[in-house]
Amino acid sequence: MNRRNFIKTAAGASLQLYTARSMAGPSPLAITMWEFSWLERRWPGAGYEDWDRALSELVERGYNAVRIDAFPHLVADHPTRRRKLIPHWDNQLWGSPFYTEIQVQPSLNDFIRKCRQYGVKVALSTWWREDEDELARKIRSPRELGEVWKKTLDSIKADGLMDNILYVDLSNEYSIEVWTPYLPKNTQRNSPLALRYMRESIALLKESYPAIPFCFSITSEFEKWESEDTSAQDLLELHIWIANSSEFNREVGYNFQRFGNDDYQKLQLNGQRVYREKEAYWLGKLKERIELAVKWSEKAKLPLVTTECWGPIDYKDMPLLDWQWVKEACDYGVREACRSGRWAAIATSNFCGPQFIGMWRDVEWHRRLTSMIRQAPIDSDLLSGKLVSRLNTK
């Protein structure tokens, strides 16, 4: 049965399922990325100091999954030791802009347990946050990569929490240098070394956790999708934005500056103008990326997950940074993903967390999009896969 039976409303603002489908069948999860903020941003007013409040607000907005950093290198070295983390940047609202201290366990298991209480599935990932001992840089082989993750999963299993784990992304946006400190510089994702890290680390983990879906998330390999080797992976976690190609950021003048606000001043002055002047063009580029993701999913016979997406990559609450155009672009991306039938979990933006006040406060916007996600179809050829079997959506 074809499960892609969607039409746009006359206004084109939402999608409606116009043919019956089994209500018992799974639908995608509405997922968000809480990365390392869930543990780092716990000072008063940072957004995650009260997990019950943050999770109740998440559920109020219709989300039922989160993707977080499990800090596997820190867990593997000593799960309960307090660690001082070095700031990755000072101009973004993900994580702490200053030095901070964290203790991964038992915090990680406590958070997973709370998520289960709220009906929220947890996807595990890592950005390999830098600590004073540079533990992530000390990983020297695919086996060591797999072993730090195995120790982390073992610590979760010991508390009986594996049933709430949706999937494991072994390395965020592999193999971008800034997020893969254990690889030699300029290692390409499809190089023999990078492929060996993926295959051998996942193979090691599947020996102990055969029911868990594993992947390495992706943001920079769309142009090479037809030759990309995904044979070791159980899903494609693709990050898709208007700014995926560098064209949008080039016109804005944005260069992913990590410290200081010169780039944000350019985003203030140029971001919305550049988008509005060629709105149909940018949305067309976004649609092209989504269509490539669909083709890749069909070729690889793997479900898609997207947790970072649709509009600009970086944004925050500042003067002259209006959220309206961001929400419009994200609305479009969600609708296109929902209609495809290839996604098992869909995010609404990069900014669905309590620290992004302007985006977070629009409860109805979130509820409209998460309702769309949670009523979308999943194609029949994906239903028997590991990831879809773990959705347990209602």
Phi, psi and omega in degrees: 000132178285122184258014182258045187264080182239151170227154173275151169289169181301325180281347180072018186266345181210171178245148178230136174281120185249006173231149185291143171221160183299123179291345178278345181288153181287153172234164181298154171277146171270107190249155173224160179258114173252010174024235181268356180297328184304332181249327183281323186267072183239014173280161183305125179087001183279345173112336185236016180291336177238098183297325179299316179295314182298317181288323178294323177290325177297312180295322177303326181275358172098006181275147179224022175202149175226149172249122185231161173278125178267358179049053189297327179295328179282321177297315184295325181286313177190105192297332186253003180287137175286136184236138171269124180259141178271133182298135178279333179198168176236005184243004179247161181261010173270123179074197183261133177281355181232171173306142177212163177243139178226160172230110191292309176251139012272010184302318181300311180292325177298319181291317178300319179297318178295319178302317179299320179298328181267003180074032183246120176285154183239122170262133182260138178214185171202143174256007178052055181305137186278123174253174184296335180270358179052048186296325181296328181286348183270357173287124189240000183203162175302322180297317179296323176299313178296323184291323179294325177288322179298317178298324178292312178296323177299322180291330176284317179300323182299335177261011176067037187246006184294337180296340182262005178272123183280308176197171178235122173261109189291339182197119182298130173048050179299133003245045178301132189304319185295337181250005179228069185293347182273351180262152173300151180301146177065025175287122179277146185301324182266012178287157179305321181293313181297320178295322179295320177300317181294308186297311188286324179292318178293319179301319179298316183291325181292338176298323182262334185228067185292340182271349183273131174284137180236151178200172166238117185293159194224139171224343192239011187245021184297322182295338183252020191299327184291335179256359182291131180270109179243021187296335181275350191259155182257353178200164173251109174262100186253134178258123193228123178223165167304324184271015180302314179284175179267000189296313182299310181295327177297316180291328177285329186091022185265130187233021177059042174300133183267331181231134185093168188240018179301318180295321179294328175295323176293322178294320176303311188279333190239336191302302182295320180299313180299319179295311185294326183293331180224048186303312181297324179295312182293321177293327175296320177296321177296317180298321178301317179296317180296318179295323175296320178299318179297314179299319179297316178300316181293319180293316183279346184059042181233145176286155178261147168226137175227119182246350177228126196190162155079305183259226173289159179279319181244139178192160176192175179281112176206160174304141177071008173251091184275139182277347189298312182293327177296314181295324179295315179296320180291323176303315180297315181297318179299315181299317180293321178294317182299323185288343190281329185078007185255354183262138174259343175205135186226132173266165178262338179185180170282352199240025181270077176205158187294344179284343178264080194299316183298326177279319185294325187287344181275077186299318184294325177299313179298315184295323179295315182286320180292328175296319177299315181299314187282357173249001183286159179274162168236128184300147188298330182289350180260351192292334183268001182284165183301315186292311182298327179292345181261002186291311181051044178280158180232000000 
